[in-house]
Amino acid sequence: MADLILSLTDVTLTLDGNAGPVEILHGISLDVHRGETLGLVGPSGSGKSSLLMLMGGLERASSGQVLALDQDLTRMNEDALARFRRAYMGVVFQSFHLIPTMTALENVATPLELAGHRDAFERAAEELHAVGLDARKDHYPSQMSGGEQQRVALARAAAPRPQILLADEPTGNLDGANGAAIMDLLFGLRDRHGATLVLVTHAAELAARCDRVVRLADGRIAGEDARRAAE
């Protein structure tokens, strides 16, 4: 269908553990529609983050098919996956993953430069303004709070104007006030750029803001709920 932006069909993921192969995901089939906000919830170890990584091509499915924008991620090599992510995806992690030797502005501008944008620093400055960090653009990660670092990570993910925005526990390392601010910014960036948002969360208040919530248990889809009617 034309409005499908992500489609997983009978996907499994098996990883090597100390005691041998461990099957993380079992026969996952899931469609995500353009412009949708999808929350992935479930207990620790249920496979939420692994499923998100498959959607972003950061893990390779052991079997089954993962389509993103009608492109088969399971058939791409690592270089092709990196190019695809750079062009179409933004990823936000719980632990920020900022480059410590770069300023906030440089952290946001770097993926734009790698993608060949001549206005990389201008766009990076715009995104830092959008997350309220004008005064911090020349600061290094060690000079910023956790909430500020996550704002930089959000700006970096949004700067390339991705069609797909993936977020793995984006408020997990933050206190209540900073977590609420990041939630508002995350949905604001989604609205501003029109991206499809898929997020992993333990936070009930964050899941409640999603259009649809998929519950995982033991590496399988255990159910789903529509949280609000489509507009």
N, C-alpha and C positions, 0 to 999 in steps of 0.2 A: 504494500500500500504506500501511496505517495507520502502520507503523513508519518510513516514510521521512520524514526531516526536511529533507533537501536533495536536489534532483533536477535535474540539468542534462542537456538533450537537444540534441545537435548544435549546441553553442554555438561561435560564432566571436567573436573580438575583433580589430578592425582600428583602429589608431591612426594619426594623422597624424604623419609624421616629416619631417625637413628635406628628404629626397629624395622625399617623397610618402607614400602610405598604406603602412603596415607591418602585415602580418597577424601578430598575436601568438599567437593560439590558433586551432586548426584542428579544427572538428568534435568538440568535447569532449562526451562523454556519461558521466555519473557519478552514482551514487546514494550517499547517506550516510544511514545508519540511526540512529534515535534511540538515544542513549547510546554511540554508537561513538566511538572515537578514531582519526582518520585522519591519517596523515602524508603530506605532499606533498614529494617529493624530486626531485632532478635537477640538472644543471649550471646555472651562472648563465646567464640568458637563455632558459631552457627554458619559461618561462611560469608558474612556480609561484605567484609573488606575484600576478600578474594573475588567475589562476584563483581565488585566495583573495578578491581584491577583487570579482570577479564574484559570488561566493557571498554577500558582505556587501552587495551593492548599491552598492559604492563605485566600481565601473566598470560601464558599461552594455554588455551584449552587443550586438555588431553584428548577429547573427542567432542563431536558436535560442531556447531557453526556459530560464529559471532559476527553479525553484520552491523556496521556503523556507516550511516549515510550510503547504504547499498554497497559498501566495500567490505569484502570478506577479510577480517583481521586475522583469521586463522591461517590464511595463505600468505600473509606478508612476512618478509624477513625483518630483522631488527631495524635496519636502516629505513625501510619503508614505513614501519610502524612509527618510528621517531618523526619522520616527515609528516605523517598523517596527524599525529597528535599536535605537532607544532602548528599545522594549518587549521585544524578543526576543533581541538579540545583544550580545555583548561582544567588543571587538576590542583586541588587544595588538599593538603595533608594535615593531620592532627599536629605533627611536629614541625610545621612551617617549612623546613628544608630551604632556608635562605642561605646564600653564599656569604660566609662570615667576613670575607675580605672585601666585600662590595657594599656600597651605600644602598639605602632603600631605592633611590632613583636608578642606580646601576642594576640592582636585582630585578627591577621591573622592566628595564630597557633591554636586558640581555636577550630574552627570547625573541623580542621584536627585531633586534639586530641580526640574530641568527636566521630569522625569516626574511631578511633583506629589506626591512622597512627603513627608509631614509629618515623618517621623522620619529625614530624610536624614542629619543629622549623627550620630545614634545608630548608624545602619547603617554609615555610613562608618567610625566608630570601631571597630565590630566587625570590619570587613574589614581594617583596618590592624592590629588585634590578631592576626587570623588569619595575616597575613604577617610578624608579628614586628616591627612598627614602632610600637608604643605610644609609645616615647620620641621618635619623629620626627614625630609628627602635626602639630606646630606649626612644623616646619621647611619652608623653601622648597626647590625642586629644586636650586638652586645650592649649597645647604648639605648635599646628600646625595650619596653615591657613586652610580656607575652601577647597581650592584646594588640599592641602596635605591630609586632612581628606578624601576627595573623592577618592584620589589615594589609600589610605589604604583600603577603602571600596571595590574598584575594585580588589585590591590584595587579599582581603579576599574572594570575590566571585569567583575568578579564581583559588585560591589555590587547591581546591579539584578536579580540572580538570573536571568541569561540562559539561554534554552534552547539557544542556539548560542554557542559560544566559539571565536573565530577568532584565531590567533596567527601573526604573520609574523616568522620568525627571532627568537623571543623571547630567545634566548641569544646572538645574533650579536655584540653589542657588549660582552660580558662575558667575564671571565677564567674559567678552569676551575672554580674553587671557587664563584664567584657563579653561573655557568651551571648547575652541578649543583644549587645551592639553588633556583634559579628553576624548574628542571625539576620538582623535588619539589613546590614550591608550586603549579605549574600543574596537575599531575595531582591534587594534593590538593584544589584548588578545584573541579576537574571532579568529583571523587568527592563532595565535600561538597554541591554544588548540583545534581548529576545532569545536568550540561550535556553536550551533544554537542560534542566538541572536534575542530577541524580545524586543523592547524598546518603551516607551511612551515618546513623546517629543512635545514641542511647537516650537522647533528650526527648521526652514526650512532647514538650512544647514546640520543639523544632519539627518533629514528625507531624504534629497537628497542623502545621502550615502548608503541608504538601498536598497536591491534588490527589495523590494515591500513595498508599503505604503497602509495601510487600513485606510480609513477615517470614523470616527464615528460621529453620530449626534443623540441626544435624545435617546441614548441607543441602537441604531441600526447601522448596517453597511450601510454607505451612498455611498460607492464606493471604488475603489482601483486602484492603478497605479503601473505598473512595472517601476522602476526607471532606471534599467540597465539590459542589456541582461545577461542571465545566461552564466557563463564561461564554 
